[in-house]
Structures are given as structure tokens and as C-alpha cells.
């Protein structure tokens, strides 16, 4: 099963949506644009949040959701700038962030950038065309000087996956955190994709030092956020990780710990894809 199909299958299975319902979900999904600061915009739809720099130099786009969303994304981008997408950056390899790569490469001749592990992991999928693969890869990062912005692309050690990058718009004071930020919900740590709980926490701690109270954050999933929102995620992760680790060291089994739960304090963080049970399992198996 291909990466993009596997990602879709796992998410739709968690939502109880299959075949025709899944197609209907894509058919009715809408892309909404929100201005963030200076040249930076955020697009929301079905999949990871998209970051956009639109201005005199054209369009630079961060992530591109699922395959069926490609034309809708292109239409929404056209309301910001009529030019083609010049540069496309993938924050990591998951299909809800890379699904439309081939569309933008084939229809708009976009140049796709990503950490080398994104290309390596996507290249393992025999069902993907070469157009879906990043053409420019890096180990640590790179900098764009685009639309009067200094746009820094930074790879971070294994956290959500082993291919994570974040994008910092220096002048606009905006961070696109990719899936190193699930706003207001339990995050997904892809243990099979090189992710680690400790690495995720350490990366969030590091990124918080870059921000101030005026910073705006485009999370991988969720609404436009602030430094305080990101700190809340970090606090939740540290507290729940410590709780699960203590119980595990005391000999409590995973099943018993799931039965006990994390308490009422974190009930609101559970969502369709990462329920409290899945988050406890991640913490139990990932540290």
C-alpha cells in the first residue's frame, strides 16, 4: 500500500469513513485562506495546514495536503496571486502534507524542497511518480530571500518523524511548525517513521526560544496559534509523559494504564485520529 493511501486509510478508518464517504468528504472539502502577517497566509482544508508567501516574487508554498485537494488548493492560491507556485516546501513525508506534490510539479513546474529523508521515504513508494519527489534536498536547512522576507527552513532532529522541517518567516515573525505542533490536541508521534516522544518535546522547547508574544504559529493541524498555545502543548506533553513513565516503571501494564486514563484535565485533547488511548500507547511505547 502506498504512503499516500496508507495515510488516508488510517485517518479515514479512525473517522469511520470509507470509500464513497471518503470521496464525498474530499468533494465537499473547502480551502479557506487566512492572512497571517506581511506576505504570509495560511490555507486550511483537508490535511495539514498550508503556509503561503505571496508577493512580488510570486508564490512559495509550504505543504500541499492530499492528492484530491490539489485543484482546490491551486484555485485558492490563485486568489492570493495569479502566478504559478515557484517553490514548494514539504515539512515531512506524510501524505496529508505531500499528496499534491506531483500536481504542482507537473502543472506548474514547481521546485520541491525537503529534508533528504522526505525524498528517501517517498521514493520507497513504488506507486508514486518521480514528480512527487523533492528535487532539492538538504541535511540541515536553507534560506530563501523571497517577497521581502528572510525565510529560514530548518531541519530538526527526530520528533514527529525523522524528516521534520519548520519554516521561520523572520520579518513577519511567523513560524510554520508542521506536525511539530498539533494545536489543542494530542500530537501524532510517528514511531515507525523515526519519531520519538523525547525528540518531539525537545524540539518544541527549542522552537519556543525563537518566539515572542507577538509571534504567530501555523500548526500542522489546528487554528492559527501563539507562543502561549505552543507552551500549553509542551506542558501537556511533559506532564502526561512523566505520568505514563512513572506508571510504566511501577509495573503498570499498558492495558491497565489505558483503563485508568490521564484524568479529566486532558479529556479535551482527544480527537478522532489520536485518542487518549492512542496517546497513552505512544507515550508507553515511545519512551
C-alpha positions in Angstrom: 0.0 0.0 0.0 1.4 3.4 -0.9 2.3 6.0 1.6 -0.5 8.4 0.5 -3.1 5.6 0.6 -1.8 4.3 3.9 -2.1 7.7 5.4 -5.6 8.2 4.0 -6.7 4.7 5.1 -5.5 5.2 8.7 -7.2 8.6 9.1 -10.5 7.6 7.4 -10.6 4.4 9.4 -10.2 6.3 12.6 -13.1 8.5 11.5 -15.2 5.6 10.4 -15.2 6.9 6.8 -14.8 4.5 3.9 -14.8 4.6 0.1 -17.8 6.6 -1.1 -17.9 8.6 2.2 -14.2 9.4 1.8 -14.7 10.6 -1.8 -17.7 12.7 -0.6 -15.5 14.2 2.1 -13.0 15.3 -0.4 -15.7 16.5 -2.8 -17.2 18.8 -0.2 -14.0 19.9 1.5 -13.2 23.6 1.1 -9.9 25.5 1.2 -10.0 28.7 3.4 -7.4 31.4 3.2 -6.4 33.5 6.3 -3.9 36.4 6.2 -1.3 35.9 9.0 1.3 38.7 8.7 3.1 40.6 5.9 3.3 38.2 2.9 2.3 35.2 4.9 -1.1 33.4 4.6 -2.4 30.1 6.0 -4.7 27.8 4.0 -6.8 25.2 5.8 -8.8 22.4 4.2 -8.4 18.6 4.5 -4.9 17.6 5.6 -2.1 19.6 7.1 -2.2 23.4 7.2 -0.6 25.1 4.2 1.7 28.1 4.6 2.0 30.6 1.7 4.2 33.6 0.9 2.5 35.7 -1.8 4.1 38.8 -3.2 6.1 40.5 -5.9 8.4 37.4 -6.3 5.4 35.1 -6.7 4.3 32.1 -4.6 6.2 30.0 -2.1 4.0 27.2 -0.6 4.6 25.0 2.4 2.9 21.6 2.2 0.0 20.6 -0.1 -2.4 18.2 1.7 -3.9 15.2 -0.1 -4.0 14.3 -3.8 -7.7 15.1 -4.3 -7.2 18.5 -2.8 -4.7 19.7 -5.4 -7.0 21.6 -7.8 -8.8 23.3 -4.9 -5.5 24.4 -3.4 -4.4 25.8 -6.7 -7.7 27.7 -7.0 -7.3 29.2 -3.5 -3.7 30.2 -4.2 -5.0 32.0 -7.3 -7.0 34.3 -5.1 -3.7 35.4 -3.4 -1.5 35.6 -6.5 -2.2 34.7 -10.1 1.4 33.4 -10.7 2.4 29.7 -10.5 3.8 28.2 -7.4 7.6 28.8 -7.8 8.8 26.9 -4.7 7.1 24.2 -2.7 8.5 23.0 0.7 7.5 19.8 2.4 7.7 19.8 6.3 7.8 16.0 6.3 6.8 13.0 4.3 3.3 12.2 5.3 0.7 12.1 2.5 -1.6 14.8 4.1 1.4 17.2 3.6 2.9 15.9 0.3 -0.1 14.5 -1.6 -0.3 17.2 -4.2 3.5 17.4 -4.9 3.2 15.8 -8.3 0.3 18.0 -9.3 2.3 21.2 -8.7 5.4 19.8 -10.3 3.5 18.6 -13.4 1.1 21.5 -13.9 3.1 24.5 -12.6 6.7 23.3 -12.8 7.2 24.0 -9.1 10.5 23.2 -7.5 10.0 21.0 -4.4 12.3 21.3 -1.4 12.5 19.0 1.6 14.8 17.2 4.0 16.6 14.3 2.4 14.6 11.8 4.5 11.4 13.0 2.9 12.7 12.1 -0.6 14.1 8.8 0.7 10.8 7.8 2.3 8.7 8.9 -0.6 11.0 7.1 -3.0 10.2 3.8 -1.2 6.7 4.1 -2.5 6.6 2.4 -6.0 3.2 3.9 -6.7 4.4 7.5 -6.5 5.7 9.2 -9.7 9.1 10.8 -9.7 7.2 14.2 -9.9 6.1 13.7 -6.3 9.7 13.5 -5.1 11.5 16.6 -3.8 14.1 17.8 -6.3 16.2 19.8 -3.9 17.1 18.2 -0.5 19.2 19.3 2.4 20.6 18.0 5.7 20.3 20.9 8.0 18.3 23.6 6.1 18.4 26.5 3.7 17.3 30.1 3.4 15.1 31.8 0.8 15.1 35.6 0.2 11.7 36.0 -1.2 8.9 38.5 -1.1 10.9 40.8 1.1 11.2 38.0 3.6 14.1 36.0 5.1 12.6 32.5 5.1 14.6 30.0 7.0 14.0 26.3 6.5 15.3 24.3 9.5 15.6 20.6 9.9 15.1 19.3 13.5 16.2 16.0 15.0 13.7 13.1 15.1 10.5 14.3 16.7 7.2 13.8 14.8 9.2 11.9 12.2 12.9 11.7 11.1 12.2 14.1 8.3 10.8 17.2 10.1 11.4 20.8 9.0 10.0 24.0 10.3 9.9 27.3 8.4 10.6 30.7 10.0 9.5 33.9 8.4 11.9 36.3 10.1 10.4 39.7 9.2 6.8 38.5 9.6 7.6 36.8 12.9 5.7 33.7 11.8 6.6 30.0 12.3 5.2 27.2 10.2 5.8 24.3 12.7 4.5 21.5 10.5 3.4 18.5 12.6 5.7 19.5 15.4 2.6 21.4 16.5 -0.9 19.9 16.8 -2.8 22.8 18.2 -5.1 21.9 21.2 -4.9 18.2 20.7 -2.8 15.2 21.4 0.1 15.1 18.8 0.9 12.3 16.5 4.5 10.9 17.1 5.2 8.5 14.2 7.3 5.9 16.0 7.5 3.9 12.8 8.6 6.9 10.8 11.6 7.7 13.1 9.7 9.9 15.5 10.4 10.0 19.2 8.5 11.4 22.2 11.6 12.9 23.8 12.7 14.4 20.5 9.3 16.0 19.9 9.4 17.6 23.4 13.0 18.8 22.9 12.2 20.3 19.5 9.2 22.2 20.9 11.4 23.5 23.7 14.0 24.7 21.2 11.4 26.4 18.9 9.8 28.2 21.8 13.0 30.1 22.5 12.7 31.7 19.0 9.3 33.1 19.6 7.9 36.1 21.5 4.3 37.1 22.5 3.7 38.7 19.1 4.8 35.6 17.1 2.2 33.7 15.1 2.4 30.0 14.5 0.9 28.0 11.7 0.5 24.5 13.2 0.4 21.3 11.2 -3.2 20.9 12.4 -5.5 23.3 14.2 -6.1 27.0 14.2 -3.5 29.8 13.9 -1.7 29.9 17.3 0.5 31.9 19.6 3.6 31.1 21.7 1.3 30.6 24.7 -0.6 28.0 22.8 2.6 26.2 21.9 3.7 26.3 25.5 0.4 24.7 26.5 1.1 21.8 24.2 4.6 21.4 25.7 3.2 21.5 29.2 0.7 18.8 28.3 3.4 16.6 26.7 5.8 16.9 29.7 3.1 16.2 32.3 1.5 13.2 30.5 4.8 11.7 29.5 6.1 11.9 33.1 2.8 10.3 34.4 3.0 7.4 31.9 6.7 6.8 32.5 6.2 6.7 36.3 3.3 4.2 36.0 5.3 2.1 33.5 8.3 2.0 35.8 5.9 0.9 38.6 5.0 -2.1 36.5 1.6 -1.0 35.4 0.6 -2.6 32.1 -0.4 -0.6 29.1 -3.9 -2.0 29.2 -4.3 -1.1 32.8 -3.0 2.4 32.2 -5.4 2.9 29.3 -8.2 1.8 31.6 -7.2 4.4 34.2 -6.6 7.2 31.6 -5.0 10.5 32.1 -7.7 12.2 34.1 -10.2 14.9 33.3 -7.6 17.6 32.8 -6.7 16.3 29.3 -10.1 15.0 28.1 -10.5 17.8 25.7 -7.2 16.9 23.9 -8.5 13.7 22.5 -9.6 13.7 18.8 -10.5 11.3 16.1 -7.0 10.3 15.0 -5.1 10.5 18.3 -7.5 9.5 21.1 -6.4 9.4 24.7 -5.8 5.6 24.3 -3.5 6.2 21.3 -1.6 9.0 23.1 -1.1 6.8 26.1 0.1 4.0 23.9 2.6 6.3 22.2 3.9 7.5 25.5 4.2 4.0 26.8 5.9 2.5 23.8 7.9 5.6 22.8 9.9 6.4 25.9 
